[in-house]
Amino acid sequence: MTLAPTPQSTADDWTEHVFSAALGAIDILAIHLGDRLGWYRALVDAGPLTAEQLAERTDTHPRYAREWLEQQTTSGYLEASEGDPMTFSLPPGAAEALTDERSLAYISPLARMLVGAATQMPALLDAYRTGRGVSWDQIGDDARWSQADMNRPWFEQMLAEAIAGVAEVHDVLSRPGARIADVACGAGWSSIALADAYPQANIVGIDIDQPSIEAARTNAAEADVGHRVSFLTGDAAELDGVFIFEALHDMPRPVEVLQAIKAAVKPDGVCVVMDEGVGDSVTVGDDVERLMYGFSLFVCLPDGMSSQPSAGTGTVMRPSTLAHYAKDAGFSDTSVLPIEDFSFFRFYRLHL
Ligand SMILES: C[S@@+](CC[C@H](N)C(=O)[O-])C[C@H]1O[C@@H](n2cnc3c(N)ncnc32)[C@H](O)[C@@H]1O
């Protein structure tokens, strides 16, 4: 946890605090350059490289490549050799965190989300003044694909094991021909993971965002589960199980969605919501909450507000908020499932 200033902090403390935040912001912007321009990837594939070599491999300009390489070295991301010209390489740990899309440590999509949101600043300022919003669709591909890339390794590597450890959910998914909905499935990685783990189940992924659904169909076909996963189609009634992965807090009308889900799930089915593992109240200095409020300021709250009327939940959906939504939708109770250490998430079961 990085310490936030306290009411006793001096002006110098505050200056230092904001100065380190600015350095962090510079890191994020520079990571975005390295990620989007293919510079990290080229360093992994062919490093060490000079600026000229990097530029040539990535079809970018050598003067900019040199500046970025030096900045990354200054900030500790790259290692540089002595010599003229200097060569630069990406150490193994940084290479995994910044380029390995299958690794749980993969973090560069976070930069893409923040930069994507920041490019909407004029629209965000307007939203903050008027109460209108900035939709997921308007934030566009940076948010869409960064979200998918961030959660993908967790779904691919951890979801099956996490659910297998919770008998009340696992048993329902194991029913022959179980009909499971993944509501707000995004690019479909969670639907694909469920299909992989439960070969007898039929999964329906539903999302309001058409480009995500198109990507989900391609991803499912490539994963060879296209015959058991359909997207945006299918009868959503009489379901055995419904999942909402990191999306309830984005929905303008969460209670209506939960009501529809409750009506569609069989009495002996399960409804599971995975959402941010935030605490019960505002916690000063907690890094997870700081990150979640960051998403909320720039992405989730403006997206949720972009369709009115809106509950205006924001990313920091506290356990008590979810419990209220579930109760208002007619669920009898909400409990937390025993799934720990699954990224920043908590798994809730909504009881029929
Ligand atoms: C933060 S993303 C999560 C996507 C995916 N579940 C994942 O974990 O990667 C939120 C998703 O909710 C979808 N969404 C928001 N409101 C929705 C609604 N009312 N019905 C269906 N999808 C919705 C968005 O289009 C977006 O794909």
The ligand as a Tripos MOL2 file, in Angstrom:
@<TRIPOS>MOLECULE
LIG
   27    29     1     0     0
SMALL
NO_CHARGES

@<TRIPOS>ATOM
      1 C1        -16.3990   -4.4060  -17.5730 C.3       1 LIG1
      2 S1        -17.0370   -5.2350  -18.9680 S.3       1 LIG1
      3 C2        -16.9630   -6.9520  -18.4770 C.3       1 LIG1
      4 C3        -16.9590   -7.8990  -19.6530 C.3       1 LIG1
      5 C4        -16.6890   -9.3670  -19.2870 C.3       1 LIG1
      6 N1        -17.7170   -9.9050  -18.4160 N.3       1 LIG1
      7 C5        -15.3220   -9.5250  -18.6580 C.2       1 LIG1
      8 O1        -15.2520   -9.8460  -17.4540 O.co2     1 LIG1
      9 O2        -14.3150   -9.3090  -19.3300 O.co2     1 LIG1
     10 C6        -18.7460   -4.8680  -18.7840 C.3       1 LIG1
     11 C7        -19.6000   -5.4380  -19.9060 C.3       1 LIG1
     12 O3        -20.9800   -5.2350  -19.5680 O.3       1 LIG1
     13 C8        -21.6950   -5.0530  -20.7620 C.3       1 LIG1
     14 N2        -23.0110   -4.5160  -20.3810 N.ar      1 LIG1
     15 C9        -23.2670   -3.3860  -19.6830 C.ar      1 LIG1
     16 N3        -24.5990   -3.2560  -19.4890 N.ar      1 LIG1
     17 C10       -25.1800   -4.3430  -20.0510 C.ar      1 LIG1
     18 C11       -26.5190   -4.7920  -20.1490 C.ar      1 LIG1
     19 N4        -27.5230   -4.0900  -19.6410 N.pl3     1 LIG1
     20 N5        -26.7770   -5.9540  -20.7890 N.ar      1 LIG1
     21 C12       -25.7580   -6.6730  -21.3170 C.ar      1 LIG1
     22 N6        -24.4600   -6.3010  -21.2540 N.ar      1 LIG1
     23 C13       -24.1830   -5.1500  -20.6230 C.ar      1 LIG1
     24 C14       -20.7650   -4.1430  -21.5690 C.3       1 LIG1
     25 O4        -21.0710   -4.1010  -22.9440 O.3       1 LIG1
     26 C15       -19.4000   -4.7700  -21.2780 C.3       1 LIG1
     27 O5        -19.0610   -5.7530  -22.2290 O.3       1 LIG1
@<TRIPOS>BOND
     1     1     2 1
     2     2     3 1
     3     2    10 1
     4     3     4 1
     5     4     5 1
     6     5     6 1
     7     5     7 1
     8     7     8 2
     9     7     9 1
    10    10    11 1
    11    11    12 1
    12    11    26 1
    13    12    13 1
    14    13    14 1
    15    13    24 1
    16    14    15 ar
    17    14    23 ar
    18    15    16 ar
    19    16    17 ar
    20    17    18 ar
    21    17    23 ar
    22    18    19 1
    23    18    20 ar
    24    20    21 ar
    25    21    22 ar
    26    22    23 ar
    27    24    25 1
    28    24    26 1
    29    26    27 1
@<TRIPOS>SUBSTRUCTURE
     1 LIG1         1 GROUP 0 **** ****
